[in-house]
Amino acid sequence: MDADKLINVLADPRLAVRALVKRSRASFERRLEWDALDRPHYAYCTYHAARLAKALGHDALSVVELGVAGGNGLVLLEQHAGTVADLVGIRIETVGFDAGSGMPEPADHRDLAYVWRPGSFAMDEAALRHRLRSARLVIGDVATTVPAFVEEGGYPPVGFVAFDLDYWSSTVAAMRLLDAPPELRLPRVYCYFDDVIGDDWEIHSPYAGELLAIEDFNAGHDHIKVSPIHGLRHKRRIPAAWNDQVYVAHDFAHPRYDTHVHPGGWDLGLRG
């Protein structure tokens, strides 16, 4: 073990447990409990969206990545979806959206041009399609492709959306997915926003980038609100940055929002 890893383990022995779990034959759920999976945020959101869909009586679910770039995330999302589908007993369709040609020109200062460069993250589409097993890849400007996807419909309800579009303008356009008719999304849609935490050059704030897109979406919707899962890091074995990047889009007017799904019986054992 190199010095940096040893220091990290000494500072938090839970990291050693995570390493042991990752090398073991532990179940998916145990690995998820300890973040012993690649992109545990994708696994967490897919798993809990699938459980919600199953509890609501759906036989299928859609999970989406917005901003595919080289495709490592979409390939892994597809893999997690396959594992969760078998575990929960539900069919999961995976969809990825990307321009294909890299990032466009920024709209204005809200797109954080001091961080992102046009043309970055271009895709080798042929190579990525060869790596995918069943995921649907939608190529084009999300301002056009996402509304067209919603208009076409016919897909299982969306339960998880990973936003990795970097720009405010692209994220605003892609959040149209959360505005789809209620039959095309769960009443609570898990969302992961990649670019709300970054390195010391990024300096994210609610006045630009993905955080501003969230603010704008909430301001423009009376009954759908996108909010972090309060206290998520306190529920995790090993708190991590991704805990602060997971949100949920609550549609309070969704016809199934109030359907009881909690598996607990709430028997407090009180006796008269």
C-alpha positions in Angstrom: 0.0 0.0 0.0 1.4 3.4 -1.0 1.8 6.2 1.5 -1.3 8.2 0.4 -3.5 5.2 0.7 -2.1 4.2 4.1 -2.7 7.8 5.4 -6.3 7.6 4.1 -7.0 4.3 5.7 -5.5 5.4 9.0 -7.6 8.5 8.9 -10.8 6.5 8.3 -10.5 2.7 8.8 -13.9 2.3 7.0 -11.9 2.7 3.8 -10.2 -0.6 4.6 -13.6 -2.3 5.0 -14.7 -0.9 1.7 -11.6 -2.4 0.0 -12.3 -5.8 1.6 -15.9 -5.7 0.4 -14.9 -4.7 -3.1 -12.5 -7.6 -3.3 -15.0 -10.1 -1.8 -18.0 -11.9 -3.4 -20.4 -9.7 -1.4 -23.9 -9.1 -2.8 -24.7 -6.0 -4.8 -26.6 -4.5 -1.9 -23.7 -5.0 0.5 -21.3 -3.5 -2.1 -23.7 -0.5 -2.5 -23.8 -0.1 1.3 -20.1 0.3 1.4 -19.6 2.3 -1.8 -17.6 -0.7 -3.1 -18.9 -0.2 -6.7 -17.7 2.0 -9.5 -19.9 5.1 -9.6 -21.9 4.2 -6.5 -24.2 7.2 -7.2 -25.4 5.5 -10.4 -25.9 2.3 -8.5 -27.7 4.0 -5.6 -30.1 6.0 -7.8 -30.9 3.1 -10.1 -31.5 0.7 -7.2 -33.8 3.0 -5.3 -35.7 4.1 -8.4 -36.3 0.5 -9.3 -37.6 -0.3 -5.8 -40.0 2.7 -6.1 -41.2 1.6 -9.5 -41.7 -1.9 -8.3 -43.6 -0.7 -5.3 -45.9 1.3 -7.5 -46.6 -1.8 -9.6 -44.6 -0.9 -12.7 -43.0 -3.7 -14.7 -40.4 -1.5 -16.3 -38.3 1.6 -15.7 -36.0 4.0 -17.6 -32.7 5.4 -16.4 -31.0 8.2 -18.4 -27.6 9.7 -18.7 -27.4 13.2 -20.2 -23.9 13.9 -21.3 -22.3 10.6 -22.4 -18.9 11.8 -23.8 -16.6 8.8 -24.1 -19.3 6.5 -22.7 -17.8 5.0 -19.6 -20.7 6.3 -17.5 -23.3 4.9 -19.8 -21.7 1.5 -20.1 -21.5 1.3 -16.3 -25.1 2.6 -15.9 -26.2 -0.2 -18.3 -24.3 -2.7 -16.2 -25.8 -1.5 -12.9 -29.3 -1.5 -14.5 -28.9 -5.1 -15.5 -27.9 -6.1 -12.0 -30.7 -4.1 -10.4 -33.2 -5.4 -12.8 -32.5 -9.0 -11.8 -32.3 -8.2 -8.2 -35.6 -6.2 -8.0 -37.5 -8.1 -10.7 -38.2 -5.3 -13.1 -37.1 -4.5 -16.6 -34.8 -1.4 -16.9 -34.1 0.5 -20.2 -31.0 2.6 -20.3 -30.8 5.8 -22.5 -27.9 8.2 -23.2 -28.1 11.6 -24.7 -25.1 13.5 -26.2 -24.3 15.9 -28.9 -21.6 13.6 -30.1 -19.3 16.4 -31.3 -18.3 17.7 -27.9 -19.5 20.7 -26.0 -21.0 23.6 -28.0 -20.2 27.2 -27.7 -21.4 28.6 -24.3 -24.5 30.7 -24.3 -23.2 33.3 -21.9 -21.5 33.6 -18.5 -24.0 31.2 -17.0 -22.4 28.4 -18.9 -19.1 28.8 -16.9 -16.9 29.4 -20.0 -13.9 29.9 -17.6 -14.2 26.2 -16.8 -15.5 24.4 -19.9 -14.1 24.6 -23.4 -16.2 24.1 -26.6 -15.4 20.8 -28.4 -14.4 19.0 -25.2 -15.7 15.5 -24.5 -16.3 14.5 -28.1 -17.6 11.0 -28.6 -16.3 8.1 -30.7 -19.8 7.0 -31.5 -18.9 3.8 -33.4 -16.6 2.6 -30.6 -19.2 3.4 -27.9 -22.0 1.6 -29.8 -19.8 -1.5 -30.0 -19.4 -1.4 -26.2 -23.1 -1.1 -25.4 -25.4 -4.1 -25.1 -28.9 -2.7 -25.2 -28.7 1.0 -24.2 -30.3 3.5 -26.5 -28.0 6.3 -27.7 -29.6 9.5 -28.8 -27.2 11.8 -30.7 -27.9 15.6 -31.2 -28.5 18.8 -29.4 -30.4 18.0 -26.2 -32.5 21.2 -26.8 -34.0 19.2 -29.7 -33.5 15.6 -28.9 -35.0 15.6 -25.4 -38.3 17.3 -26.3 -38.6 15.0 -29.3 -37.9 12.0 -27.0 -40.7 13.1 -24.6 -43.0 13.9 -27.5 -42.5 10.4 -29.0 -43.1 8.8 -25.6 -43.6 5.0 -25.5 -40.7 4.5 -23.0 -41.1 3.1 -19.4 -41.4 5.8 -16.7 -38.1 7.6 -16.0 -36.9 7.0 -12.4 -33.2 8.2 -12.6 -31.5 10.9 -14.6 -27.8 11.7 -14.4 -27.1 15.2 -15.5 -23.6 15.7 -16.8 -24.0 18.4 -19.4 -21.8 21.0 -17.6 -23.5 24.1 -19.0 -26.4 25.9 -17.5 -28.1 26.2 -21.0 -27.8 22.5 -21.8 -29.0 21.4 -18.4 -32.0 23.7 -18.6 -32.9 22.2 -22.0 -32.5 18.6 -20.7 -34.6 19.2 -17.6 -37.5 18.9 -20.0 -37.4 15.2 -19.1 -38.7 16.1 -15.7 -41.6 18.0 -17.3 -42.9 15.0 -19.2 -46.4 13.7 -18.8 -46.8 11.8 -15.5 -47.1 8.4 -17.1 -43.5 8.9 -18.4 -41.9 9.4 -15.1 -42.1 8.3 -11.5 -43.6 10.7 -8.9 -40.1 11.0 -7.5 -37.3 11.0 -10.0 -33.8 10.5 -8.7 -31.3 13.0 -10.2 -27.5 13.1 -10.1 -25.9 16.5 -10.9 -22.2 16.0 -11.8 -21.2 19.6 -11.9 -22.3 21.1 -8.6 -19.1 20.1 -6.9 -15.7 20.5 -8.6 -12.1 21.3 -8.1 -10.9 24.7 -6.9 -11.0 26.2 -10.3 -14.7 25.6 -10.8 -16.1 27.6 -7.9 -19.7 26.5 -8.3 -22.6 28.8 -7.1 -26.4 29.0 -7.5 -25.9 31.8 -10.1 -24.4 29.7 -12.9 -24.1 26.2 -14.2 -26.1 23.3 -13.1 -27.0 24.8 -9.7 -28.6 27.8 -11.6 -30.5 25.4 -13.8 -32.0 23.7 -10.7 -32.9 27.1 -9.3 -34.5 28.2 -12.6 -36.5 24.9 -12.9 -37.8 25.2 -9.4 -38.8 28.9 -9.9 -40.7 27.9 -13.0 -42.7 25.0 -11.5 -45.3 25.3 -8.8 -45.8 21.6 -8.2 -42.4 20.0 -9.3 -39.4 20.8 -7.1 -35.9 19.4 -7.4 -34.3 19.1 -4.0 -31.3 17.3 -2.4 -32.0 14.3 -0.2 -31.6 16.0 3.1 -29.1 14.2 5.3 -28.1 11.5 2.8 -24.5 11.5 3.9 -25.6 10.5 7.4 -27.3 7.4 6.0 -24.2 6.2 4.3 -21.4 3.9 5.7 -18.8 6.2 4.2 -19.9 9.8 3.5 -18.8 10.9 0.1 -19.1 13.9 -2.2 -21.7 12.2 -4.3 -24.1 12.3 -1.4 -24.4 16.0 -2.0 -24.9 15.6 -5.7 -28.0 13.4 -5.5 -31.3 15.2 -5.8 -34.9 14.1 -6.2 -37.5 15.8 -8.5 -40.7 15.7 -6.4 -44.0 16.0 -8.4 -46.5 16.8 -5.8 -49.3 16.8 -8.4 -48.4 13.4 -9.8 -51.4 11.0 -9.5 -49.2 8.5 -7.7 -47.2 10.8 -5.4 -49.3 10.0 -2.3 -49.4 6.2 -3.0 -48.0 4.5 0.1 -44.8 2.6 -0.7 -42.9 2.4 2.5 -42.2 -1.3 3.3 -42.2 -0.8 7.1 -45.3 -1.7 9.1 -44.6 1.1 11.6 -45.5 -1.2 14.5 -44.0 0.7 17.5 -44.8 -2.2 19.8 -47.0 0.0 22.0 -49.4 -1.8 24.4 -52.4 -0.4 26.2 
